Amino acid sequence: MEGQQIFYLCCIGVAAVVAFVAIPILSHYWYAHRIAEQNAVLKQQMIERGFTADEIVRVIAAGTGDSDPSSVSHGTAARAG
């Protein structure tokens, strides 16, 4: 192989490794952001409809499958992973 071809193959290999690592990481954070955004919209709508804080916590806990409402994260996407 010519030196230039080896260089191009190495560049392609490095790009593939970077993509292989970066795509799952970016996907995770994008997903967590979307979940947090959806929860914020839901909470805002519930506030506008006059729900109490306890009712909001119960609804959010039910949506995450938690039986313990105290484990619901407040304003973060910590449970999105």
mmCIF file of the C-alpha atoms, coordinates in Angstrom:
data_MODEL
# 
_entry.id   MODEL 
# 
loop_
_atom_site.group_PDB 
_atom_site.id 
_atom_site.type_symbol 
_atom_site.label_atom_id 
_atom_site.label_alt_id 
_atom_site.label_comp_id 
_atom_site.label_asym_id 
_atom_site.label_entity_id 
_atom_site.label_seq_id 
_atom_site.pdbx_PDB_ins_code 
_atom_site.Cartn_x 
_atom_site.Cartn_y 
_atom_site.Cartn_z 
_atom_site.occupancy 
_atom_site.B_iso_or_equiv 
_atom_site.pdbx_formal_charge 
_atom_site.auth_seq_id 
_atom_site.auth_comp_id 
_atom_site.auth_asym_id 
_atom_site.auth_atom_id 
_atom_site.pdbx_PDB_model_num 
ATOM 1  C CA . MET A 1 1  ? 0.000   0.000  0.000  1.00 0.00 ? 1  MET A CA 1 
ATOM 2  C CA . GLU A 1 2  ? 1.031   3.484  -0.660 1.00 0.00 ? 2  GLU A CA 1 
ATOM 3  C CA . GLY A 1 3  ? 1.698   5.784  2.290  1.00 0.00 ? 3  GLY A CA 1 
ATOM 4  C CA . GLN A 1 4  ? -1.181  8.066  1.414  1.00 0.00 ? 4  GLN A CA 1 
ATOM 5  C CA . GLN A 1 5  ? -3.643  5.167  1.339  1.00 0.00 ? 5  GLN A CA 1 
ATOM 6  C CA . ILE A 1 6  ? -2.525  4.035  4.778  1.00 0.00 ? 6  ILE A CA 1 
ATOM 7  C CA . PHE A 1 7  ? -3.010  7.569  6.070  1.00 0.00 ? 7  PHE A CA 1 
ATOM 8  C CA . TYR A 1 8  ? -6.559  7.687  4.683  1.00 0.00 ? 8  TYR A CA 1 
ATOM 9  C CA . LEU A 1 9  ? -7.387  4.296  6.171  1.00 0.00 ? 9  LEU A CA 1 
ATOM 10 C CA . CYS A 1 10 ? -6.106  5.450  9.552  1.00 0.00 ? 10 CYS A CA 1 
ATOM 11 C CA . CYS A 1 11 ? -8.217  8.607  9.332  1.00 0.00 ? 11 CYS A CA 1 
ATOM 12 C CA . ILE A 1 12 ? -11.292 6.561  8.479  1.00 0.00 ? 12 ILE A CA 1 
ATOM 13 C CA . GLY A 1 13 ? -10.554 4.206  11.369 1.00 0.00 ? 13 GLY A CA 1 
ATOM 14 C CA . VAL A 1 14 ? -10.167 7.048  13.847 1.00 0.00 ? 14 VAL A CA 1 
ATOM 15 C CA . ALA A 1 15 ? -13.375 8.678  12.595 1.00 0.00 ? 15 ALA A CA 1 
ATOM 16 C CA . ALA A 1 16 ? -15.229 5.378  12.969 1.00 0.00 ? 16 ALA A CA 1 
ATOM 17 C CA . VAL A 1 17 ? -14.018 4.938  16.549 1.00 0.00 ? 17 VAL A CA 1 
ATOM 18 C CA . VAL A 1 18 ? -14.955 8.517  17.444 1.00 0.00 ? 18 VAL A CA 1 
ATOM 19 C CA . ALA A 1 19 ? -18.418 8.049  15.933 1.00 0.00 ? 19 ALA A CA 1 
ATOM 20 C CA . PHE A 1 20 ? -18.819 4.697  17.684 1.00 0.00 ? 20 PHE A CA 1 
ATOM 21 C CA . VAL A 1 21 ? -18.128 6.364  21.033 1.00 0.00 ? 21 VAL A CA 1 
ATOM 22 C CA . ALA A 1 22 ? -19.792 9.739  20.477 1.00 0.00 ? 22 ALA A CA 1 
ATOM 23 C CA . ILE A 1 23 ? -23.133 8.635  19.031 1.00 0.00 ? 23 ILE A CA 1 
ATOM 24 C CA . PRO A 1 24 ? -24.312 6.627  22.076 1.00 0.00 ? 24 PRO A CA 1 
ATOM 25 C CA . ILE A 1 25 ? -23.186 9.369  24.456 1.00 0.00 ? 25 ILE A CA 1 
ATOM 26 C CA . LEU A 1 26 ? -24.951 12.087 22.497 1.00 0.00 ? 26 LEU A CA 1 
ATOM 27 C CA . SER A 1 27 ? -28.050 9.919  22.143 1.00 0.00 ? 27 SER A CA 1 
ATOM 28 C CA . HIS A 1 28 ? -28.218 9.373  25.893 1.00 0.00 ? 28 HIS A CA 1 
ATOM 29 C CA . TYR A 1 29 ? -28.049 13.079 26.680 1.00 0.00 ? 29 TYR A CA 1 
ATOM 30 C CA . TRP A 1 30 ? -30.519 13.955 23.930 1.00 0.00 ? 30 TRP A CA 1 
ATOM 31 C CA . TYR A 1 31 ? -32.960 11.389 25.342 1.00 0.00 ? 31 TYR A CA 1 
ATOM 32 C CA . ALA A 1 32 ? -32.500 12.673 28.899 1.00 0.00 ? 32 ALA A CA 1 
ATOM 33 C CA . HIS A 1 33 ? -33.065 16.229 27.706 1.00 0.00 ? 33 HIS A CA 1 
ATOM 34 C CA . ARG A 1 34 ? -36.271 15.256 25.889 1.00 0.00 ? 34 ARG A CA 1 
ATOM 35 C CA . ILE A 1 35 ? -37.624 13.475 28.980 1.00 0.00 ? 35 ILE A CA 1 
ATOM 36 C CA . ALA A 1 36 ? -36.866 16.499 31.160 1.00 0.00 ? 36 ALA A CA 1 
ATOM 37 C CA . GLU A 1 37 ? -38.477 18.790 28.608 1.00 0.00 ? 37 GLU A CA 1 
ATOM 38 C CA . GLN A 1 38 ? -41.620 16.654 28.444 1.00 0.00 ? 38 GLN A CA 1 
ATOM 39 C CA . ASN A 1 39 ? -41.842 16.529 32.235 1.00 0.00 ? 39 ASN A CA 1 
ATOM 40 C CA . ALA A 1 40 ? -41.493 20.308 32.426 1.00 0.00 ? 40 ALA A CA 1 
ATOM 41 C CA . VAL A 1 41 ? -44.313 20.789 29.910 1.00 0.00 ? 41 VAL A CA 1 
ATOM 42 C CA . LEU A 1 42 ? -46.505 18.316 31.779 1.00 0.00 ? 42 LEU A CA 1 
ATOM 43 C CA . LYS A 1 43 ? -45.841 20.031 35.103 1.00 0.00 ? 43 LYS A CA 1 
ATOM 44 C CA . GLN A 1 44 ? -46.587 23.454 33.624 1.00 0.00 ? 44 GLN A CA 1 
ATOM 45 C CA . GLN A 1 45 ? -49.872 22.216 32.175 1.00 0.00 ? 45 GLN A CA 1 
ATOM 46 C CA . MET A 1 46 ? -50.820 20.663 35.497 1.00 0.00 ? 46 MET A CA 1 
ATOM 47 C CA . ILE A 1 47 ? -50.047 23.908 37.325 1.00 0.00 ? 47 ILE A CA 1 
ATOM 48 C CA . GLU A 1 48 ? -52.196 25.822 34.843 1.00 0.00 ? 48 GLU A CA 1 
ATOM 49 C CA . ARG A 1 49 ? -55.052 23.381 35.482 1.00 0.00 ? 49 ARG A CA 1 
ATOM 50 C CA . GLY A 1 50 ? -54.805 23.912 39.226 1.00 0.00 ? 50 GLY A CA 1 
ATOM 51 C CA . PHE A 1 51 ? -53.221 20.650 40.360 1.00 0.00 ? 51 PHE A CA 1 
ATOM 52 C CA . THR A 1 52 ? -51.623 20.701 43.795 1.00 0.00 ? 52 THR A CA 1 
ATOM 53 C CA . ALA A 1 53 ? -47.951 19.902 44.284 1.00 0.00 ? 53 ALA A CA 1 
ATOM 54 C CA . ASP A 1 54 ? -48.831 16.523 45.798 1.00 0.00 ? 54 ASP A CA 1 
ATOM 55 C CA . GLU A 1 55 ? -50.998 15.641 42.809 1.00 0.00 ? 55 GLU A CA 1 
ATOM 56 C CA . ILE A 1 56 ? -48.216 16.602 40.417 1.00 0.00 ? 56 ILE A CA 1 
ATOM 57 C CA . VAL A 1 57 ? -45.717 14.457 42.308 1.00 0.00 ? 57 VAL A CA 1 
ATOM 58 C CA . ARG A 1 58 ? -48.118 11.507 42.237 1.00 0.00 ? 58 ARG A CA 1 
ATOM 59 C CA . VAL A 1 59 ? -48.707 11.836 38.489 1.00 0.00 ? 59 VAL A CA 1 
ATOM 60 C CA . ILE A 1 60 ? -44.993 12.128 37.698 1.00 0.00 ? 60 ILE A CA 1 
ATOM 61 C CA . ALA A 1 61 ? -44.229 9.161  39.965 1.00 0.00 ? 61 ALA A CA 1 
ATOM 62 C CA . ALA A 1 62 ? -46.924 7.103  38.247 1.00 0.00 ? 62 ALA A CA 1 
ATOM 63 C CA . GLY A 1 63 ? -45.456 7.972  34.856 1.00 0.00 ? 63 GLY A CA 1 
ATOM 64 C CA . THR A 1 64 ? -41.993 6.787  35.860 1.00 0.00 ? 64 THR A CA 1 
ATOM 65 C CA . GLY A 1 65 ? -43.292 3.603  37.447 1.00 0.00 ? 65 GLY A CA 1 
ATOM 66 C CA . ASP A 1 66 ? -42.135 4.603  40.929 1.00 0.00 ? 66 ASP A CA 1 
ATOM 67 C CA . SER A 1 67 ? -44.257 3.474  43.823 1.00 0.00 ? 67 SER A CA 1 
ATOM 68 C CA . ASP A 1 68 ? -42.486 5.984  46.072 1.00 0.00 ? 68 ASP A CA 1 
ATOM 69 C CA . PRO A 1 69 ? -43.265 9.579  45.009 1.00 0.00 ? 69 PRO A CA 1 
ATOM 70 C CA . SER A 1 70 ? -40.364 10.886 47.097 1.00 0.00 ? 70 SER A CA 1 
ATOM 71 C CA . SER A 1 71 ? -37.939 9.278  44.643 1.00 0.00 ? 71 SER A CA 1 
ATOM 72 C CA . VAL A 1 72 ? -39.133 11.450 41.753 1.00 0.00 ? 72 VAL A CA 1 
ATOM 73 C CA . SER A 1 73 ? -36.406 13.802 40.611 1.00 0.00 ? 73 SER A CA 1 
ATOM 74 C CA . HIS A 1 74 ? -37.274 17.463 40.864 1.00 0.00 ? 74 HIS A CA 1 
ATOM 75 C CA . GLY A 1 75 ? -36.268 19.316 37.719 1.00 0.00 ? 75 GLY A CA 1 
ATOM 76 C CA . THR A 1 76 ? -33.601 16.907 36.497 1.00 0.00 ? 76 THR A CA 1 
ATOM 77 C CA . ALA A 1 77 ? -33.429 14.080 34.032 1.00 0.00 ? 77 ALA A CA 1 
ATOM 78 C CA . ALA A 1 78 ? -31.547 11.793 36.378 1.00 0.00 ? 78 ALA A CA 1 
ATOM 79 C CA . ARG A 1 79 ? -34.027 8.958  35.913 1.00 0.00 ? 79 ARG A CA 1 
ATOM 80 C CA . ALA A 1 80 ? -33.900 9.059  32.123 1.00 0.00 ? 80 ALA A CA 1 
ATOM 81 C CA . GLY A 1 81 ? -31.030 6.643  31.755 1.00 0.00 ? 81 GLY A CA 1 
# 
